[in-house]
């Protein structure tokens, strides 16, 4: 999902400053590390999180150098989690390119992720804003808890929707929430503004993750990564939860027996995708996205009506419809 020009336009100068700072991350003076970080830069995503932060700061009418540096800290933390996730999941590809761990091995990939985490902390300290630092510190803790919860719940076939939402709120949505709250902080919003933007980010992050889970069940789409990874990794996601809820006992047992296997074949992955789709798992998950996107739109209405707010409305729409 590439961000539209209309979304970037209100913050074009700030994004330019952000990119210059981002490129400086791969200038440590250590060739091996710089080679790894340059490779990470080549697999950069849509910069969704820094864009959210900068647009919200702009919507409040107080764009600043602090906003750009906070956006860099958030994106650096996000990259750290992706590197570590690829190691944990033993992923070979990210956005169609080889992962760090597939090229340099797990040990060096973890060290590169640790380095970026330290960089994020240094950026935050230099900003000298205790509220922003506390917000990110809490986020880092919750994201770690989310990853551990996900591992704990692997193969937990009776996982409830409530538990699933706890995992994705901590693993994914909490960073969206932090971006949006920090946007309100640097934009000098009041306490009510900060809370509303935090809730907006949470709704958006939950919708984003559910859509990601749905895309893993999309055999016919070029999403930039192999489909069916969640099934191969025996993760319990919302499409599976909803689909199994509509299945009879023998159908549930069939899927559970596949999930218990040491290795799941491609044919079995395709079979599960077809069954979950036929049992309504995808359709019901899309309804959950619609609910959270609707709440996100409502919260956006509290922002001042300006170009940044309009860009945020477009961004929410694109997130709901994304296919990558």
Protein Blocks (a to p, Z undefined) as FASTA:
>chain_A
ZZdfklmmmmmmmmmmmmmmmmmmmmnopaklmmmmmmmmmmccehlmmmmmmmmmmmno
pacfklmmmmmmmmmmmmmmmmmmmmmnopabeghiacfklmnojklmmmmmmmmmmmmm
mmmmmnopaklmmmmmmmmmmmmmmmmmmmmmgoilkbcfklmmmmmmmmmmmmmmmmmm
mmmmmnopafklmmmmmmmmmmmmmmmmmmmmmmmmmmkbcehpaehklmmnopacfklm
mmmmmpcfklmmmmmmmmmpmbdcfklmmmmmmmmmmnommmmmmmmmmmmmmmmmmmmm
mpccdfklmmmmmmmmmmmmpcZZ
